Amino acid sequence: LFAIFAFATCGGYSGELRLSVDCANKSESDLSIDIAFAYPFRLHQVNFEAPTCEGKRQETLALIGDFSSSAEFFVTIAVFAFLYSLAATVVYIFFQNKYRENNRGPLIDFIVTVVFSFLWLVSSSAWAKGLSDVKVATDPDEVLLLISACKQQSNKCLPVRSPVMSSLNTSVVFGYLNFILWAGNIWFVFKETGWHSSGQRHPADTMEKQPSGYNQGGYNQDSYGPAGGYNQPGSYGQVGEYGQSQSYGQSGPTSFANQI
C-alpha cells in the first residue's frame, strides 16, 4: 500500500505554470503563456512560445534540465517493491511449508528485504534532490529569465501561476516511510531465519547441561549420596552412640519387670 502511494503520487504527476509578457506595444503582448510538464520531468523537451515584442514574431524556448533519472529510479523501485510485497503475501498465506523448507525461503526474504531497504533510502534521497531541482527549473521567476523580451525594461513580465507540487512532496514522504517500513521488517524476517533460532538455542543448551553435571557430580552422590557421610553415615546412623542410648531407655522397664 505504501509503495502504491509512492509511485502513484510521482508517476502520475502533471503540472502547469503560467506567465504574462506585456509588451510596450500592447498588440504584441501575450498575457497567458501556459507551460505544461509532467513525469518523467524531461524539462529540456518542454517547449513554449513567447513574444519577442518586436512585431508579431515569437520565439520558441524550452525549460532547462533533465530530471528523469532520479524520478524513474524512484518509481521503478516503488513498482518492484509493490510486486515483491504482493508475491511475498501470496507465499506467506498459501505456501508456508515451502517457504520454511530448508530455511531457504526466510534467507532469501531476509536478503531481499535488506536490499529493498537500501534502495528505498537511495531512491528517496535522489528523488528529493531531483524534486528540489524541478522546483527551481519550473519556478516562473526563473523561466521569465529565458524570455528575451523580459530583458527590456520597457516590457513587463510577471508570473501568473506557479505549479502545484503537493503530490510530489507527498511522494518523497512516502519514499522515506517505505524505507522505515522495510528497514523495520528486517528484524521480523531475521527472526524467521535459522540464524536467530540458533542464537537462541545455544544459551538454553548451556543452561541445561550445567544442572545435569551438577547433579551427577560430587555434591549429591559423593557428599550426600549413598557413599556420603550424611545420609548413611556411621556416627548418626545405625551404629551411632545415639542409637545405643535409645537402648538404655528401653532396658529400664525390662529390668524393673524382671525384679517384680
C-alpha positions as CSV (number, residue, x, y, z in Angstrom):
1,L,0.0,0.0,0.0
2,F,2.8,2.4,0.8
3,A,4.6,1.5,-2.4
4,I,1.4,2.3,-4.4
5,F,1.1,5.7,-2.9
6,A,4.8,6.3,-3.6
7,F,4.8,5.6,-7.3
8,A,1.2,6.9,-7.9
9,T,2.0,10.4,-6.5
10,C,5.2,10.7,-8.5
11,G,4.4,8.8,-11.7
12,G,1.0,10.3,-12.2
13,Y,2.0,13.9,-11.8
14,S,1.4,16.7,-14.3
15,G,1.7,20.4,-13.6
16,E,1.4,23.7,-15.3
17,L,2.7,27.3,-14.8
18,R,1.5,30.5,-16.4
19,L,3.5,33.6,-17.4
20,S,2.5,37.1,-18.7
21,V,4.5,39.2,-21.1
22,D,3.2,42.7,-21.5
23,C,5.0,44.5,-24.3
24,A,5.2,48.2,-24.8
25,N,3.1,47.7,-27.9
26,K,0.0,46.1,-26.4
27,S,-0.9,44.3,-29.6
28,E,2.3,42.2,-29.3
29,S,1.7,41.1,-25.7
30,D,0.8,37.7,-24.5
31,L,-0.7,37.7,-21.1
32,S,-1.3,34.0,-20.8
33,I,1.6,31.8,-21.6
34,D,0.9,28.2,-20.3
35,I,3.7,25.8,-19.9
36,A,2.7,22.2,-19.0
37,F,5.1,19.5,-17.8
38,A,4.8,16.0,-16.3
39,Y,6.6,12.9,-15.3
40,P,9.4,11.9,-16.1
41,F,10.4,15.6,-15.9
42,R,12.5,15.8,-19.1
43,L,12.1,19.6,-18.9
44,H,14.5,20.3,-21.7
45,Q,11.9,18.7,-24.1
46,V,9.1,21.0,-22.8
47,N,8.8,23.8,-25.4
48,F,6.7,27.0,-25.3
49,E,6.4,30.2,-27.3
50,A,6.8,33.7,-26.1
51,P,6.5,37.1,-27.8
52,T,9.7,39.0,-28.7
53,C,7.8,42.3,-28.5
54,E,9.4,43.1,-31.9
55,G,6.4,42.8,-34.3
56,K,4.3,39.7,-34.3
57,R,7.4,37.4,-34.2
58,Q,7.6,34.8,-31.4
59,E,10.4,32.7,-30.2
60,T,10.4,29.1,-29.2
61,L,12.0,28.3,-25.9
62,A,12.4,25.2,-23.7
63,L,12.8,24.7,-20.0
64,I,16.1,23.7,-18.5
65,G,17.1,20.4,-17.0
66,D,16.5,16.6,-17.3
67,F,15.5,15.0,-14.0
68,S,14.1,11.8,-15.4
69,S,16.8,9.6,-14.0
70,S,16.0,10.2,-10.3
71,A,12.2,10.2,-10.9
72,E,12.2,7.0,-12.9
73,F,14.6,5.3,-10.5
74,F,12.2,6.2,-7.6
75,V,9.1,4.9,-9.5
76,T,10.9,1.7,-10.6
77,I,11.9,0.8,-7.0
78,A,8.3,1.5,-5.9
79,V,6.8,-0.7,-8.5
80,F,9.2,-3.6,-7.9
81,A,8.6,-3.3,-4.1
82,F,4.9,-3.5,-4.7
83,L,5.2,-6.6,-6.8
84,Y,7.5,-8.3,-4.4
85,S,5.2,-7.5,-1.5
86,L,2.3,-8.9,-3.4
87,A,4.2,-12.1,-4.2
88,A,5.5,-12.5,-0.6
89,T,2.0,-12.1,0.7
90,V,0.8,-15.0,-1.5
91,V,3.7,-17.2,-0.4
92,Y,3.1,-16.4,3.3
93,I,-0.5,-17.4,3.1
94,F,-0.6,-20.3,0.6
95,F,2.9,-21.7,0.6
96,Q,4.1,-21.5,4.2
97,N,5.5,-25.0,4.1
98,K,7.6,-24.4,1.0
99,Y,8.7,-21.1,2.5
100,R,10.2,-22.8,5.6
101,E,11.6,-25.7,3.7
102,N,15.4,-25.9,4.2
103,N,15.3,-22.4,5.6
104,R,15.9,-21.1,2.1
105,G,12.7,-19.0,1.9
106,P,13.4,-16.9,5.0
107,L,17.0,-16.4,4.0
108,I,16.1,-15.1,0.5
109,D,13.4,-13.0,2.1
110,F,15.9,-11.5,4.5
111,I,18.4,-10.6,1.8
112,V,15.7,-9.1,-0.5
113,T,14.3,-7.0,2.5
114,V,17.8,-5.6,3.2
115,V,18.4,-4.8,-0.5
116,F,15.0,-3.0,-0.8
117,S,15.6,-1.0,2.4
118,F,18.9,0.3,1.0
119,L,17.3,1.0,-2.4
120,W,14.4,2.9,-0.8
121,L,16.8,5.1,1.1
122,V,18.9,5.8,-2.0
123,S,16.0,6.4,-4.4
124,S,14.1,8.6,-1.9
125,S,17.2,10.8,-1.4
126,A,17.9,11.0,-5.1
127,W,14.3,11.9,-5.9
128,A,14.2,14.5,-3.0
129,K,17.2,16.2,-4.7
130,G,15.7,15.9,-8.1
131,L,12.4,17.4,-6.9
132,S,14.3,20.3,-5.5
133,D,15.9,20.9,-8.9
134,V,12.5,20.6,-10.6
135,K,11.0,23.3,-8.4
136,V,13.8,25.6,-9.3
137,A,13.6,24.9,-13.0
138,T,9.8,25.4,-13.1
139,D,9.8,28.5,-10.9
140,P,8.0,31.2,-13.0
141,D,10.6,33.8,-12.0
142,E,13.4,31.6,-13.3
143,V,11.5,30.8,-16.6
144,L,11.0,34.5,-17.2
145,L,14.7,35.0,-17.4
146,L,14.7,32.8,-20.5
147,I,12.5,35.2,-22.4
148,S,14.4,37.8,-24.4
149,A,11.6,40.3,-24.2
150,C,11.7,40.3,-20.4
151,K,15.3,41.7,-20.6
152,Q,14.0,45.0,-21.9
153,Q,12.8,47.4,-19.2
154,S,10.0,48.7,-21.4
155,N,8.2,45.4,-21.3
156,K,6.6,43.9,-18.2
157,C,6.9,40.2,-17.4
158,L,5.0,38.7,-14.5
159,P,4.4,35.2,-13.1
160,V,0.7,34.4,-13.1
161,R,0.5,30.9,-11.6
162,S,3.1,28.6,-10.1
163,P,2.8,24.8,-10.5
164,V,1.3,22.8,-7.6
165,M,3.9,20.4,-6.1
166,S,2.0,19.0,-3.2
167,S,1.7,15.5,-4.7
168,L,5.4,15.4,-5.4
169,N,6.2,16.4,-1.9
170,T,3.9,13.6,-0.8
171,S,5.8,11.1,-2.9
172,V,9.1,12.0,-1.1
173,V,7.4,11.5,2.2
174,F,6.1,8.1,1.2
175,G,9.5,7.2,-0.1
176,Y,11.1,7.7,3.3
177,L,8.1,6.0,5.0
178,N,8.8,2.9,2.8
179,F,12.4,3.0,3.9
180,I,11.4,3.0,7.6
181,L,8.8,0.2,6.9
182,W,11.2,-2.1,5.1
183,A,14.1,-1.4,7.5
184,G,11.8,-2.3,10.4
185,N,10.8,-5.5,8.7
186,I,14.5,-6.6,8.6
187,W,14.2,-7.7,12.3
188,F,11.0,-9.7,11.7
189,V,12.3,-11.5,8.7
190,F,15.6,-12.2,10.6
191,K,13.6,-14.0,13.3
192,E,12.4,-16.4,10.7
193,T,15.9,-17.4,9.6
194,G,18.0,-20.1,11.2
195,W,20.5,-17.5,12.4
196,H,18.1,-16.2,15.1
197,S,16.9,-19.7,16.2
198,S,20.4,-21.0,16.5
199,G,21.5,-18.0,18.5
200,Q,18.6,-18.6,20.9
201,R,19.3,-22.3,21.2
202,H,22.9,-22.2,22.4
203,P,22.3,-20.4,25.7
204,A,19.4,-22.8,26.5
205,D,21.6,-25.9,25.8
206,T,24.3,-24.5,28.1
207,M,21.8,-24.0,30.9
208,E,20.5,-27.5,30.5
209,K,24.0,-29.0,30.7
210,Q,25.0,-27.3,33.9
211,P,22.4,-28.8,36.2
212,S,22.9,-32.3,34.8
213,G,26.6,-32.1,35.5
214,Y,25.9,-30.6,38.9
215,N,23.6,-33.3,40.0
216,Q,25.9,-36.1,38.8
217,G,28.9,-34.5,40.3
218,G,30.4,-34.9,43.8
219,Y,27.7,-32.9,45.6
220,N,24.7,-35.1,45.7
221,Q,26.2,-38.6,45.3
222,D,29.7,-38.0,46.8
223,S,28.8,-35.9,49.8
224,Y,25.1,-36.7,50.5
225,G,24.5,-39.8,48.4
226,P,24.9,-43.5,49.3
227,A,28.7,-43.0,49.7
228,G,28.5,-39.8,51.6
229,G,28.7,-39.1,55.2
230,Y,25.2,-37.5,55.7
231,N,22.5,-39.8,54.5
232,Q,24.1,-43.1,55.6
233,P,26.9,-42.2,57.9
234,G,28.4,-44.2,60.8
235,S,28.1,-41.7,63.7
236,Y,24.4,-40.8,63.4
237,G,23.2,-43.9,61.6
238,Q,22.6,-47.4,62.7
239,V,25.9,-47.8,64.7
240,G,25.9,-44.4,66.4
241,E,26.0,-43.7,70.1
242,Y,22.6,-42.1,69.9
243,G,21.1,-45.4,68.9
244,Q,22.6,-47.1,71.9
245,S,21.3,-44.5,74.2
246,Q,17.9,-45.4,73.0
247,S,18.5,-49.0,74.1
248,Y,19.2,-47.6,77.6
249,G,15.8,-46.1,77.6
250,Q,14.3,-49.5,76.7
251,S,16.4,-51.5,79.3
252,G,15.0,-49.6,82.2
253,P,11.4,-51.0,82.2
254,T,12.8,-54.5,81.3
255,S,14.9,-54.9,84.4
256,F,12.2,-53.5,86.6
257,A,9.8,-56.1,85.3
258,N,12.3,-58.9,86.0
259,Q,12.7,-57.7,89.6
260,I,9.0,-57.7,90.1
